[in-house]
């Protein structure tokens, strides 16, 4: 199973950016998917998760500015970010709980995509 994230880049304060992450490989079904981020010099932190039914949960600082969504047919999770701040600068990682065709469940990470918000 591979998770490929894309969409990172440089954006100005107050701008918007959308990330996507597609899963491929030995997939029977995907349960929860999520986005995490790791700011420079800090620990990785959870941003948001979404269930297969589309139920989303967010960390407090993301609730009003970030939106997580998914397309189950495409095995893809999205993160739409608005009103970006310099403190949102981080490497953003996608994550997924995957059941393989052999009915083995495991947790997978994407490679990370850098988001830089300039002041």
FIVO-844088 format. One record per atom (N, C-alpha, C, O): residue number from 1; x, y, z; atom name. Coordinates in steps of 0.2 Angstrom, whole numbers, plus 5000, padded with zeros to 4 digits. Atoms other than C-alpha are relative to their C-alpha. Layout:
% residues N
<i NUM; X X; Y Y; Z Z; at CA>
...
% end
This chain:
% residues 119
<i 1; X 5004; Y 4994; Z 5000; at N>
<i 1; X 5000; Y 5000; Z 5000; at CA>
<i 1; X 5004; Y 5006; Z 5000; at C>
<i 1; X 5009; Y 5007; Z 5004; at O>
<i 2; X 4996; Y 4994; Z 5001; at N>
<i 2; X 5007; Y 5017; Z 4995; at CA>
<i 2; X 4995; Y 5006; Z 5001; at C>
<i 2; X 4989; Y 5006; Z 4998; at O>
<i 3; X 5004; Y 4994; Z 4999; at N>
<i 3; X 5000; Y 5034; Z 5000; at CA>
<i 3; X 5004; Y 5006; Z 4997; at C>
<i 3; X 5010; Y 5007; Z 4999; at O>
<i 4; X 4996; Y 4995; Z 5004; at N>
<i 4; X 5005; Y 5048; Z 4988; at CA>
<i 4; X 4996; Y 5007; Z 5001; at C>
<i 4; X 4991; Y 5008; Z 4999; at O>
<i 5; X 5003; Y 4993; Z 4998; at N>
<i 5; X 5002; Y 5066; Z 4995; at CA>
<i 5; X 5003; Y 5005; Z 4995; at C>
<i 5; X 5008; Y 5005; Z 4992; at O>
<i 6; X 4999; Y 4995; Z 5004; at N>
<i 6; X 5002; Y 5081; Z 4984; at CA>
<i 6; X 4997; Y 5007; Z 5001; at C>
<i 6; X 4992; Y 5007; Z 5005; at O>
<i 7; X 5003; Y 4993; Z 4999; at N>
<i 7; X 4998; Y 5100; Z 4984; at CA>
<i 7; X 5003; Y 5005; Z 5004; at C>
<i 7; X 5001; Y 5010; Z 5005; at O>
<i 8; X 4997; Y 4995; Z 4996; at N>
<i 8; X 5010; Y 5108; Z 4995; at CA>
<i 8; X 5004; Y 5005; Z 4996; at C>
<i 8; X 5004; Y 5005; Z 4990; at O>
<i 9; X 4997; Y 4995; Z 5004; at N>
<i 9; X 5019; Y 5123; Z 4991; at CA>
<i 9; X 5001; Y 5007; Z 5005; at C>
<i 9; X 5000; Y 5006; Z 5011; at O>
<i 10; X 4999; Y 4993; Z 4996; at N>
<i 10; X 5022; Y 5142; Z 4996; at CA>
<i 10; X 4994; Y 5004; Z 4999; at C>
<i 10; X 4991; Y 5004; Z 4993; at O>
<i 11; X 5006; Y 4996; Z 5000; at N>
<i 11; X 5007; Y 5153; Z 5000; at CA>
<i 11; X 5001; Y 5006; Z 5005; at C>
<i 11; X 5005; Y 5005; Z 5010; at O>
<i 12; X 4999; Y 4994; Z 4995; at N>
<i 12; X 5006; Y 5170; Z 5008; at CA>
<i 12; X 4995; Y 4999; Z 5005; at C>
<i 12; X 4990; Y 4996; Z 5005; at O>
<i 13; X 5005; Y 5000; Z 4995; at N>
<i 13; X 4997; Y 5173; Z 5024; at CA>
<i 13; X 4994; Y 5002; Z 4998; at C>
<i 13; X 4993; Y 5007; Z 4994; at O>
<i 14; X 5007; Y 4999; Z 5002; at N>
<i 14; X 4979; Y 5173; Z 5022; at CA>
<i 14; X 4997; Y 4996; Z 4994; at C>
<i 14; X 4992; Y 4996; Z 4992; at O>
<i 15; X 5001; Y 5004; Z 5006; at N>
<i 15; X 4980; Y 5162; Z 5007; at CA>
<i 15; X 4997; Y 4993; Z 5001; at C>
<i 15; X 4996; Y 4991; Z 5007; at O>
<i 16; X 5003; Y 5007; Z 5000; at N>
<i 16; X 4972; Y 5145; Z 5003; at CA>
<i 16; X 5004; Y 4995; Z 4996; at C>
<i 16; X 5008; Y 4997; Z 4992; at O>
<i 17; X 4997; Y 5006; Z 5004; at N>
<i 17; X 4979; Y 5128; Z 4998; at CA>
<i 17; X 4997; Y 4994; Z 5001; at C>
<i 17; X 4994; Y 4993; Z 5006; at O>
<i 18; X 5004; Y 5007; Z 4999; at N>
<i 18; X 4972; Y 5111; Z 4995; at CA>
<i 18; X 5005; Y 4995; Z 4999; at C>
<i 18; X 5010; Y 4995; Z 4994; at O>
<i 19; X 4996; Y 5006; Z 5000; at N>
<i 19; X 4981; Y 5095; Z 4998; at CA>
<i 19; X 4996; Y 4994; Z 4998; at C>
<i 19; X 4990; Y 4993; Z 5000; at O>
<i 20; X 5003; Y 5006; Z 5001; at N>
<i 20; X 4977; Y 5078; Z 4992; at CA>
<i 20; X 5004; Y 4994; Z 5001; at C>
<i 20; X 5010; Y 4995; Z 5001; at O>
<i 21; X 4996; Y 5006; Z 4998; at N>
<i 21; X 4983; Y 5060; Z 4996; at CA>
<i 21; X 4996; Y 4994; Z 4997; at C>
<i 21; X 4990; Y 4993; Z 4999; at O>
<i 22; X 5003; Y 5006; Z 5003; at N>
<i 22; X 4979; Y 5045; Z 4985; at CA>
<i 22; X 5003; Y 4994; Z 5003; at C>
<i 22; X 5009; Y 4993; Z 5003; at O>
<i 23; X 4997; Y 5007; Z 4998; at N>
<i 23; X 4981; Y 5027; Z 4991; at CA>
<i 23; X 4999; Y 4995; Z 4995; at C>
<i 23; X 4994; Y 4995; Z 4991; at O>
<i 24; X 5000; Y 5005; Z 5005; at N>
<i 24; X 4985; Y 5013; Z 4980; at CA>
<i 24; X 5004; Y 4994; Z 5002; at C>
<i 24; X 5007; Y 4994; Z 5007; at O>
<i 25; X 4997; Y 5006; Z 4998; at N>
<i 25; X 4991; Y 4995; Z 4980; at CA>
<i 25; X 4995; Y 4995; Z 5002; at C>
<i 25; X 4989; Y 4995; Z 5000; at O>
<i 26; X 5004; Y 5006; Z 4998; at N>
<i 26; X 4984; Y 4980; Z 4989; at CA>
<i 26; X 4995; Y 5003; Z 5005; at C>
<i 26; X 4996; Y 5002; Z 5012; at O>
<i 27; X 5005; Y 4997; Z 4996; at N>
<i 27; X 4968; Y 4988; Z 4996; at CA>
<i 27; X 4993; Y 4997; Z 4999; at C>
<i 27; X 4991; Y 4996; Z 4994; at O>
<i 28; X 5007; Y 5002; Z 5000; at N>
<i 28; X 4952; Y 4980; Z 5001; at CA>
<i 28; X 4995; Y 5005; Z 5002; at C>
<i 28; X 4990; Y 5006; Z 4998; at O>
<i 29; X 5004; Y 4995; Z 4998; at N>
<i 29; X 4945; Y 4994; Z 5010; at CA>
<i 29; X 5004; Y 5005; Z 5005; at C>
<i 29; X 5009; Y 5003; Z 5008; at O>
<i 30; X 4996; Y 4995; Z 4996; at N>
<i 30; X 4951; Y 5010; Z 5019; at CA>
<i 30; X 4995; Y 5002; Z 5005; at C>
<i 30; X 4989; Y 5005; Z 5004; at O>
<i 31; X 5004; Y 4997; Z 4994; at N>
<i 31; X 4944; Y 5015; Z 5036; at CA>
<i 31; X 5002; Y 5007; Z 5001; at C>
<i 31; X 5001; Y 5011; Z 4996; at O>
<i 32; X 4999; Y 4993; Z 4999; at N>
<i 32; X 4949; Y 5031; Z 5044; at CA>
<i 32; X 5006; Y 5002; Z 4996; at C>
<i 32; X 5011; Y 4999; Z 4995; at O>
<i 33; X 4994; Y 4997; Z 5003; at N>
<i 33; X 4960; Y 5043; Z 5035; at CA>
<i 33; X 5001; Y 5007; Z 5003; at C>
<i 33; X 4996; Y 5009; Z 5006; at O>
<i 34; X 4999; Y 4994; Z 4997; at N>
<i 34; X 4968; Y 5058; Z 5041; at CA>
<i 34; X 5006; Y 5004; Z 4998; at C>
<i 34; X 5010; Y 5002; Z 4994; at O>
<i 35; X 4995; Y 4995; Z 5002; at N>
<i 35; X 4980; Y 5073; Z 5040; at CA>
<i 35; X 5004; Y 5001; Z 5007; at C>
<i 35; X 5001; Y 5003; Z 5012; at O>
<i 36; X 4995; Y 4998; Z 4994; at N>
<i 36; X 4995; Y 5076; Z 5052; at CA>
<i 36; X 5005; Y 5006; Z 4997; at C>
<i 36; X 5005; Y 5006; Z 4991; at O>
<i 37; X 4995; Y 4995; Z 5003; at N>
<i 37; X 5008; Y 5090; Z 5051; at CA>
<i 37; X 5006; Y 5000; Z 5006; at C>
<i 37; X 5005; Y 4999; Z 5011; at O>
<i 38; X 4995; Y 5000; Z 4996; at N>
<i 38; X 5025; Y 5092; Z 5058; at CA>
<i 38; X 5004; Y 5007; Z 4999; at C>
<i 38; X 5007; Y 5007; Z 4994; at O>
<i 39; X 4997; Y 4994; Z 5001; at N>
<i 39; X 5031; Y 5110; Z 5060; at CA>
<i 39; X 5007; Y 5000; Z 5002; at C>
<i 39; X 5010; Y 4995; Z 5005; at O>
<i 40; X 4992; Y 5000; Z 4999; at N>
<i 40; X 5050; Y 5114; Z 5060; at CA>
<i 40; X 5002; Y 4999; Z 5007; at C>
<i 40; X 5000; Y 5004; Z 5011; at O>
<i 41; X 4997; Y 5000; Z 4993; at N>
<i 41; X 5058; Y 5108; Z 5076; at CA>
<i 41; X 4995; Y 4997; Z 5005; at C>
<i 41; X 4996; Y 4997; Z 5011; at O>
<i 42; X 5006; Y 5002; Z 4996; at N>
<i 42; X 5041; Y 5101; Z 5083; at CA>
<i 42; X 4998; Y 4993; Z 4999; at C>
<i 42; X 5000; Y 4990; Z 4994; at O>
<i 43; X 5002; Y 5006; Z 5001; at N>
<i 43; X 5033; Y 5085; Z 5085; at CA>
<i 43; X 4994; Y 5000; Z 4995; at C>
<i 43; X 4990; Y 5005; Z 4994; at O>
<i 44; X 5006; Y 5001; Z 5004; at N>
<i 44; X 5020; Y 5078; Z 5073; at CA>
<i 44; X 4994; Y 5000; Z 5003; at C>
<i 44; X 4993; Y 4998; Z 5009; at O>
<i 45; X 5007; Y 4999; Z 4997; at N>
<i 45; X 5002; Y 5083; Z 5077; at CA>
<i 45; X 4994; Y 4998; Z 4995; at C>
<i 45; X 4995; Y 4999; Z 4989; at O>
<i 46; X 5006; Y 5001; Z 5004; at N>
<i 46; X 4985; Y 5078; Z 5071; at CA>
<i 46; X 4996; Y 5006; Z 4998; at C>
<i 46; X 4996; Y 5011; Z 5002; at O>
<i 47; X 5004; Y 4994; Z 5002; at N>
<i 47; X 4975; Y 5090; Z 5061; at CA>
<i 47; X 4993; Y 4998; Z 5000; at C>
<i 47; X 4988; Y 5001; Z 5003; at O>
<i 48; X 5007; Y 5002; Z 5001; at N>
<i 48; X 4959; Y 5080; Z 5056; at CA>
<i 48; X 5000; Y 4993; Z 4998; at C>
<i 48; X 5005; Y 4991; Z 4995; at O>
<i 49; X 5002; Y 5007; Z 5002; at N>
<i 49; X 4952; Y 5063; Z 5053; at CA>
<i 49; X 4993; Y 5000; Z 4997; at C>
<i 49; X 4989; Y 5004; Z 4999; at O>
<i 50; X 5006; Y 5001; Z 5003; at N>
<i 50; X 4938; Y 5057; Z 5043; at CA>
<i 50; X 4999; Y 4992; Z 4999; at C>
<i 50; X 5003; Y 4989; Z 4997; at O>
<i 51; X 5001; Y 5007; Z 5000; at N>
<i 51; X 4929; Y 5040; Z 5044; at CA>
<i 51; X 4997; Y 4999; Z 4993; at C>
<i 51; X 4997; Y 5003; Z 4988; at O>
<i 52; X 5002; Y 5002; Z 5006; at N>
<i 52; X 4923; Y 5030; Z 5029; at CA>
<i 52; X 4993; Y 5003; Z 4998; at C>
<i 52; X 4991; Y 5004; Z 4992; at O>
<i 53; X 5006; Y 4998; Z 5001; at N>
<i 53; X 4906; Y 5037; Z 5031; at CA>
<i 53; X 5000; Y 5008; Z 5000; at C>
<i 53; X 4995; Y 5011; Z 4999; at O>
<i 54; X 4999; Y 4993; Z 5001; at N>
<i 54; X 4913; Y 5055; Z 5030; at CA>
<i 54; X 4999; Y 5004; Z 5007; at C>
<i 54; X 4999; Y 5010; Z 5006; at O>
<i 55; X 5001; Y 4996; Z 4993; at N>
<i 55; X 4912; Y 5060; Z 5049; at CA>
<i 55; X 5007; Y 5002; Z 5001; at C>
<i 55; X 5012; Y 4999; Z 5002; at O>
<i 56; X 4994; Y 4997; Z 4999; at N>
<i 56; X 4926; Y 5072; Z 5052; at CA>
<i 56; X 5001; Y 5003; Z 5007; at C>
<i 56; X 4996; Y 5005; Z 5010; at O>
<i 57; X 4998; Y 4996; Z 4993; at N>
<i 57; X 4935; Y 5078; Z 5068; at CA>
<i 57; X 5006; Y 5004; Z 4999; at C>
<i 57; X 5010; Y 5002; Z 4994; at O>
<i 58; X 4995; Y 4995; Z 5001; at N>
<i 58; X 4947; Y 5092; Z 5069; at CA>
<i 58; X 5004; Y 5002; Z 5007; at C>
<i 58; X 5001; Y 5002; Z 5012; at O>
<i 59; X 4997; Y 4997; Z 4994; at N>
<i 59; X 4960; Y 5099; Z 5081; at CA>
<i 59; X 4998; Y 5007; Z 5000; at C>
<i 59; X 4995; Y 5010; Z 4995; at O>
<i 60; X 5003; Y 4994; Z 4998; at N>
<i 60; X 4955; Y 5115; Z 5089; at CA>
<i 60; X 5002; Y 5006; Z 4995; at C>
<i 60; X 4998; Y 5009; Z 4992; at O>
<i 61; X 4997; Y 4994; Z 5004; at N>
<i 61; X 4966; Y 5127; Z 5078; at CA>
<i 61; X 4998; Y 4999; Z 4993; at C>
<i 61; X 4999; Y 5003; Z 4989; at O>
<i 62; X 5001; Y 5001; Z 5007; at N>
<i 62; X 4960; Y 5119; Z 5062; at CA>
<i 62; X 4992; Y 5000; Z 4999; at C>
<i 62; X 4990; Y 5000; Z 4993; at O>
<i 63; X 5007; Y 5001; Z 5001; at N>
<i 63; X 4941; Y 5118; Z 5065; at CA>
<i 63; X 4997; Y 5005; Z 4995; at C>
<i 63; X 4993; Y 5003; Z 4991; at O>
<i 64; X 5004; Y 4995; Z 5004; at N>
<i 64; X 4936; Y 5135; Z 5057; at CA>
<i 64; X 5004; Y 5001; Z 4993; at C>
<i 64; X 5001; Y 5005; Z 4989; at O>
<i 65; X 4996; Y 4998; Z 5006; at N>
<i 65; X 4950; Y 5135; Z 5043; at CA>
<i 65; X 5001; Y 4994; Z 4996; at C>
<i 65; X 5002; Y 4995; Z 4990; at O>
<i 66; X 4998; Y 5006; Z 5004; at N>
<i 66; X 4953; Y 5117; Z 5037; at CA>
<i 66; X 4994; Y 4996; Z 4999; at C>
<i 66; X 4990; Y 4995; Z 5004; at O>
<i 67; X 5005; Y 5005; Z 5001; at N>
<i 67; X 4941; Y 5105; Z 5029; at CA>
<i 67; X 5003; Y 4994; Z 4997; at C>
<i 67; X 5006; Y 4994; Z 4992; at O>
<i 68; X 4997; Y 5006; Z 5002; at N>
<i 68; X 4945; Y 5087; Z 5027; at CA>
<i 68; X 4994; Y 4996; Z 4996; at C>
<i 68; X 4988; Y 4997; Z 4998; at O>
<i 69; X 5005; Y 5004; Z 5004; at N>
<i 69; X 4935; Y 5076; Z 5014; at CA>
<i 69; X 5004; Y 4994; Z 4997; at C>
<i 69; X 5010; Y 4994; Z 4997; at O>
<i 70; X 4997; Y 5006; Z 5003; at N>
<i 70; X 4937; Y 5060; Z 5005; at CA>
<i 70; X 4996; Y 4998; Z 4994; at C>
<i 70; X 4990; Y 4999; Z 4994; at O>
<i 71; X 5004; Y 5003; Z 5006; at N>
<i 71; X 4932; Y 5051; Z 4989; at CA>
<i 71; X 5002; Y 4993; Z 5001; at C>
<i 71; X 5007; Y 4991; Z 4999; at O>
<i 72; X 4999; Y 5007; Z 4999; at N>
<i 72; X 4930; Y 5033; Z 4993; at CA>
<i 72; X 5002; Y 4996; Z 4994; at C>
<i 72; X 5005; Y 4991; Z 4994; at O>
<i 73; X 4999; Y 5003; Z 5007; at N>
<i 73; X 4929; Y 5028; Z 4975; at CA>
<i 73; X 5007; Y 5001; Z 4997; at C>
<i 73; X 5010; Y 4996; Z 4994; at O>
<i 74; X 4993; Y 4998; Z 5002; at N>
<i 74; X 4946; Y 5036; Z 4972; at CA>
<i 74; X 5005; Y 4998; Z 5005; at C>
<i 74; X 5011; Y 4999; Z 5004; at O>
<i 75; X 4995; Y 5001; Z 4994; at N>
<i 75; X 4954; Y 5031; Z 4989; at CA>
<i 75; X 5004; Y 5006; Z 5001; at C>
<i 75; X 5010; Y 5005; Z 5002; at O>
<i 76; X 4996; Y 4993; Z 4999; at N>
<i 76; X 4959; Y 5049; Z 4991; at CA>
<i 76; X 4997; Y 5004; Z 5006; at C>
<i 76; X 4990; Y 5004; Z 5007; at O>
<i 77; X 5002; Y 4995; Z 4994; at N>
<i 77; X 4958; Y 5061; Z 5006; at CA>
<i 77; X 5003; Y 5007; Z 4998; at C>
<i 77; X 5008; Y 5007; Z 4995; at O>
<i 78; X 4998; Y 4993; Z 5002; at N>
<i 78; X 4959; Y 5080; Z 5004; at CA>
<i 78; X 5000; Y 5004; Z 5006; at C>
<i 78; X 4997; Y 5002; Z 5011; at O>
<i 79; X 5000; Y 4995; Z 4995; at N>
<i 79; X 4963; Y 5094; Z 5015; at CA>
<i 79; X 5000; Y 5007; Z 4997; at C>
<i 79; X 5005; Y 5009; Z 4994; at O>
<i 80; X 5000; Y 4994; Z 5003; at N>
<i 80; X 4957; Y 5111; Z 5010; at CA>
<i 80; X 5002; Y 5005; Z 5006; at C>
<i 80; X 4998; Y 5005; Z 5011; at O>
<i 81; X 4998; Y 4995; Z 4995; at N>
<i 81; X 4966; Y 5125; Z 5020; at CA>
<i 81; X 4999; Y 5007; Z 4998; at C>
<i 81; X 5001; Y 5009; Z 4993; at O>
<i 82; X 5002; Y 4993; Z 5001; at N>
<i 82; X 4960; Y 5143; Z 5021; at CA>
<i 82; X 5003; Y 5004; Z 5006; at C>
<i 82; X 5005; Y 5002; Z 5011; at O>
<i 83; X 4998; Y 4995; Z 4995; at N>
<i 83; X 4966; Y 5159; Z 5030; at CA>
<i 83; X 5007; Y 4997; Z 5003; at C>
<i 83; X 5007; Y 4997; Z 5010; at O>
<i 84; X 4994; Y 5003; Z 4997; at N>
<i 84; X 4983; Y 5151; Z 5032; at CA>
<i 84; X 5005; Y 5005; Z 5003; at C>
<i 84; X 5005; Y 5011; Z 5002; at O>
<i 85; X 4996; Y 4996; Z 4995; at N>
<i 85; X 4995; Y 5158; Z 5045; at CA>
<i 85; X 5008; Y 4997; Z 4999; at C>
<i 85; X 5009; Y 4991; Z 4998; at O>
<i 86; X 4994; Y 5002; Z 5000; at N>
<i 86; X 5014; Y 5157; Z 5046; at CA>
<i 86; X 5001; Y 4994; Z 5005; at C>
<i 86; X 5005; Y 4989; Z 5003; at O>
<i 87; X 5000; Y 5005; Z 4996; at N>
<i 87; X 5012; Y 5145; Z 5060; at CA>
<i 87; X 4997; Y 4993; Z 4998; at C>
<i 87; X 4998; Y 4988; Z 5001; at O>
<i 88; X 5002; Y 5006; Z 5004; at N>
<i 88; X 5004; Y 5133; Z 5048; at CA>
<i 88; X 5005; Y 4997; Z 4996; at C>
<i 88; X 5005; Y 4991; Z 4993; at O>
<i 89; X 4994; Y 5003; Z 5004; at N>
<i 89; X 5021; Y 5130; Z 5040; at CA>
<i 89; X 5002; Y 4994; Z 5003; at C>
<i 89; X 5003; Y 4993; Z 5009; at O>
<i 90; X 4998; Y 5006; Z 4997; at N>
<i 90; X 5025; Y 5112; Z 5042; at CA>
<i 90; X 5000; Y 4995; Z 4994; at C>
<i 90; X 4998; Y 4997; Z 4988; at O>
<i 91; X 5001; Y 5006; Z 5005; at N>
<i 91; X 5027; Y 5095; Z 5032; at CA>
<i 91; X 4993; Y 4997; Z 5002; at C>
<i 91; X 4992; Y 4995; Z 5008; at O>
<i 92; X 5007; Y 5003; Z 4999; at N>
<i 92; X 5009; Y 5088; Z 5030; at CA>
<i 92; X 5001; Y 4993; Z 4998; at C>
<i 92; X 5003; Y 4991; Z 4992; at O>
<i 93; X 5000; Y 5008; Z 5001; at N>
<i 93; X 5007; Y 5069; Z 5031; at CA>
<i 93; X 4993; Y 4998; Z 5000; at C>
<i 93; X 4989; Y 5000; Z 5004; at O>
<i 94; X 5006; Y 5004; Z 5000; at N>
<i 94; X 4992; Y 5059; Z 5026; at CA>
<i 94; X 5001; Y 4993; Z 5003; at C>
<i 94; X 5006; Y 4990; Z 5004; at O>
<i 95; X 4999; Y 5007; Z 4997; at N>
<i 95; X 4988; Y 5043; Z 5035; at CA>
<i 95; X 4993; Y 4996; Z 4999; at C>
<i 95; X 4988; Y 4999; Z 4998; at O>
<i 96; X 5006; Y 5004; Z 5002; at N>
<i 96; X 4976; Y 5029; Z 5032; at CA>
<i 96; X 5000; Y 4993; Z 5004; at C>
<i 96; X 5006; Y 4990; Z 5004; at O>
<i 97; X 5001; Y 5007; Z 4997; at N>
<i 97; X 4970; Y 5013; Z 5041; at CA>
<i 97; X 4997; Y 4996; Z 4994; at C>
<i 97; X 4991; Y 4997; Z 4992; at O>
<i 98; X 5002; Y 5004; Z 5006; at N>
<i 98; X 4969; Y 5000; Z 5027; at CA>
<i 98; X 4999; Y 4993; Z 5002; at C>
<i 98; X 5003; Y 4990; Z 5005; at O>
<i 99; X 5001; Y 5007; Z 5000; at N>
<i 99; X 4962; Y 4983; Z 5026; at CA>
<i 99; X 5002; Y 4997; Z 4993; at C>
<i 99; X 5000; Y 4999; Z 4988; at O>
<i 100; X 4997; Y 5002; Z 5007; at N>
<i 100; X 4972; Y 4973; Z 5012; at CA>
<i 100; X 4995; Y 4994; Z 4998; at C>
<i 100; X 4990; Y 4992; Z 5002; at O>
<i 101; X 5004; Y 5006; Z 5003; at N>
<i 101; X 4964; Y 4959; Z 5001; at CA>
<i 101; X 5001; Y 4994; Z 5004; at C>
<i 101; X 4997; Y 4990; Z 5004; at O>
<i 102; X 4999; Y 5005; Z 4996; at N>
<i 102; X 4971; Y 4947; Z 5013; at CA>
<i 102; X 4997; Y 5001; Z 5007; at C>
<i 102; X 4998; Y 4997; Z 5012; at O>
<i 103; X 5003; Y 4998; Z 4994; at N>
<i 103; X 4961; Y 4955; Z 5027; at CA>
<i 103; X 5004; Y 5001; Z 5005; at C>
<i 103; X 5003; Y 4999; Z 5011; at O>
<i 104; X 4995; Y 4998; Z 4995; at N>
<i 104; X 4976; Y 4961; Z 5036; at CA>
<i 104; X 4999; Y 5008; Z 5000; at C>
<i 104; X 4999; Y 5012; Z 4995; at O>
<i 105; X 5001; Y 4993; Z 4999; at N>
<i 105; X 4974; Y 4979; Z 5043; at CA>
<i 105; X 5006; Y 5003; Z 5003; at C>
<i 105; X 5009; Y 5000; Z 5008; at O>
<i 106; X 4994; Y 4996; Z 4997; at N>
<i 106; X 4988; Y 4991; Z 5046; at CA>
<i 106; X 4999; Y 5007; Z 4998; at C>
<i 106; X 4994; Y 5009; Z 4995; at O>
<i 107; X 5001; Y 4992; Z 5000; at N>
<i 107; X 4991; Y 5010; Z 5047; at CA>
<i 107; X 5006; Y 5002; Z 4995; at C>
<i 107; X 5012; Y 5000; Z 4996; at O>
<i 108; X 4996; Y 4998; Z 5005; at N>
<i 108; X 5000; Y 5018; Z 5032; at CA>
<i 108; X 5001; Y 5008; Z 5000; at C>
<i 108; X 4996; Y 5012; Z 5002; at O>
<i 109; X 4998; Y 4992; Z 5001; at N>
<i 109; X 5009; Y 5036; Z 5030; at CA>
<i 109; X 5002; Y 5001; Z 4993; at C>
<i 109; X 5005; Y 4998; Z 4990; at O>
<i 110; X 4998; Y 4997; Z 5006; at N>
<i 110; X 5011; Y 5046; Z 5015; at CA>
<i 110; X 5007; Y 5003; Z 5001; at C>
<i 110; X 5010; Y 5003; Z 5007; at O>
<i 111; X 4993; Y 4998; Z 5000; at N>
<i 111; X 5028; Y 5054; Z 5011; at CA>
<i 111; X 5001; Y 5007; Z 5003; at C>
<i 111; X 5007; Y 5009; Z 5005; at O>
<i 112; X 5000; Y 4993; Z 4998; at N>
<i 112; X 5024; Y 5071; Z 5017; at CA>
<i 112; X 5001; Y 5005; Z 4994; at C>
<i 112; X 5004; Y 5004; Z 4989; at O>
<i 113; X 4999; Y 4995; Z 5005; at N>
<i 113; X 5022; Y 5087; Z 5007; at CA>
<i 113; X 5000; Y 5007; Z 5004; at C>
<i 113; X 4997; Y 5008; Z 5009; at O>
<i 114; X 4998; Y 4994; Z 4996; at N>
<i 114; X 5029; Y 5104; Z 5013; at CA>
<i 114; X 4995; Y 5006; Z 4998; at C>
<i 114; X 4994; Y 5007; Z 4992; at O>
<i 115; X 5004; Y 4994; Z 5000; at N>
<i 115; X 5018; Y 5119; Z 5016; at CA>
<i 115; X 5003; Y 5005; Z 5003; at C>
<i 115; X 5005; Y 5005; Z 5009; at O>
<i 116; X 4997; Y 4994; Z 4998; at N>
<i 116; X 5026; Y 5136; Z 5018; at CA>
<i 116; X 4996; Y 5006; Z 5000; at C>
<i 116; X 4994; Y 5007; Z 4994; at O>
<i 117; X 5004; Y 4994; Z 5000; at N>
<i 117; X 5016; Y 5151; Z 5023; at CA>
<i 117; X 5005; Y 5006; Z 5002; at C>
<i 117; X 5007; Y 5006; Z 5007; at O>
<i 118; X 4996; Y 4994; Z 4999; at N>
<i 118; X 5025; Y 5167; Z 5021; at CA>
<i 118; X 4997; Y 5006; Z 5003; at C>
<i 118; X 4991; Y 5007; Z 5002; at O>
<i 119; X 5003; Y 4995; Z 4996; at N>
<i 119; X 5022; Y 5182; Z 5032; at CA>
<i 119; X 5000; Y 5007; Z 4996; at C>
<i 119; X 4998; Y 5012; Z 4998; at O>
% end
